[in-house]
Amino acid sequence: MATSTPAETRIRPPATFLRRVLFFDALTGLNSIPLALASGLISPFLGLPTLYLFIKFGLFGFYGVWLFFALWRDPIPQWISWPAIVWNIAVSGASLMTLVLDLYAVTTLGWLLLMSIVVGAPVLSAVQYVGARRYYR
């Protein structure tokens, strides 16, 4: 009589690192909601148009809300982490293009804001990529 072995099951490592990184990204997106609402007040300080700031911070806020609620799923599906990586790279590229094309008379404070996005978003994407590769392998 042949003995049957149970199907090999793959146990995923705990998603604490990936979940924390994505949660941090969601918090940065949620923090931009007040900035979107105050875009008219901060526009003169940054040298960027009010509509530009409202749209940029509004999209960040929508992304943060989406990511925050998507993180409640367990296990973390791949359709959450990979779009987050692509989003951060796209945001970094858009901010860099704003600076390179010199479309607006950006103040020093506005330049610092955009450069923090240009540098910070790819770093966050790289950390998210490391977490996703460790979790989904």
MIVEX-68975 format. One record per residue (C-alpha): residue in three letters; x, y, z. Coordinates in steps of 0.02 Angstrom, whole numbers, padded with zeros to 5 digits, always signed. Example, Ala and Ser with C-alpha at 12.3 -4.5 7.8 and 13.67 -1.06 7.14 Angstrom:
ALA+00615-00225+00390SER+00684-00053+00357
//
This chain:
MET+00000+00000+00000ALA+00073+00166-00052THR+00086+00303+00074SER+00029+00473+00023THR+00120+00628+00075PRO+00030+00790+00100ALA+00054+00919-00035GLU+00201+01029-00002THR+00138+01192+00067ARG+00238+01350+00057ILE+00238+01458+00211ARG+00269+01642+00180PRO+00384+01738+00293PRO+00299+01865+00406ALA+00256+02023+00313THR+00302+02141+00453PHE+00442+02228+00357LEU+00340+02250+00198ARG+00185+02300+00295ARG+00282+02431+00394VAL+00360+02505+00238LEU+00193+02513+00147PHE+00110+02584+00303PHE+00242+02721+00310ASP+00207+02758+00127ALA+00020+02765+00164LEU+00051+02888+00306THR+00151+03003+00193GLY+00005+03000+00072LEU-00121+03035+00209ASN-00016+03180+00272SER-00036+03266+00105ILE-00225+03285+00125PRO-00208+03439+00237LEU-00081+03508+00115ALA-00205+03487-00027LEU-00336+03581+00072ALA-00212+03720+00114SER-00137+03729-00060GLY-00199+03907-00083LEU-00109+03962+00075ILE+00057+03877+00040SER+00064+03914-00146PRO+00153+04083-00128PHE+00284+04007-00014LEU+00325+03867-00136GLY+00311+03965-00299LEU+00197+03833-00372PRO+00020+03860-00437THR-00123+03821-00319LEU-00205+03701-00441TYR-00041+03607-00465LEU-00021+03586-00277PHE-00203+03538-00253ILE-00194+03403-00387LYS-00023+03338-00332PHE-00066+03329-00147GLY-00242+03269-00185LEU-00174+03122-00285PHE-00051+03086-00144GLY-00197+03086-00022PHE-00302+02971-00130TYR-00152+02854-00145GLY-00125+02857+00043VAL-00307+02815+00079TRP-00305+02674-00049LEU-00144+02601+00020PHE-00199+02619+00201PHE-00359+02521+00174ALA-00277+02395+00059LEU-00151+02351+00194TRP-00287+02274+00303ARG-00284+02121+00190ASP-00186+01972+00249PRO-00082+01908+00163ILE-00029+02063+00069PRO-00076+02035-00114GLN+00050+02078-00248TRP-00071+02200-00328ILE-00041+02314-00179SER+00148+02319-00166TRP+00201+02327-00349PRO+00088+02474-00396ALA+00153+02565-00242ILE+00330+02546-00308VAL+00281+02607-00481TRP+00183+02752-00406ASN+00333+02815-00307ILE+00446+02807-00459ALA+00317+02900-00565VAL+00295+03034-00431SER+00483+03057-00423GLY+00494+03074-00611ALA+00352+03200-00618SER+00432+03307-00483LEU+00599+03300-00572MET+00518+03353-00735THR+00437+03500-00646LEU+00609+03558-00593VAL+00700+03518-00756LEU+00572+03600-00871ASP+00572+03754-00760LEU+00387+03785-00789TYR+00360+03885-00631ALA+00457+04013-00531VAL+00491+03889-00391THR+00556+03965-00229THR+00692+03885-00125LEU+00562+03806-00013GLY+00470+03737-00164TRP+00633+03671-00235LEU+00670+03583-00070LEU+00496+03506-00069LEU+00513+03441-00247MET+00690+03379-00219SER+00636+03286-00062ILE+00509+03195-00171VAL+00637+03166-00310VAL+00759+03087-00188GLY+00642+03012-00058ALA+00518+02923-00171PRO+00646+02812-00260VAL+00727+02769-00093LEU+00556+02718-00027SER+00526+02618-00187ALA+00691+02527-00164VAL+00648+02481+00015GLN+00475+02425-00041TYR+00555+02320-00178VAL+00670+02234-00053GLY+00522+02198+00060ALA+00416+02133-00084ARG+00555+02022-00150ARG+00582+01948+00023TYR+00395+01920+00048TYR+00342+01855-00123ARG+00488+01740-00165
//
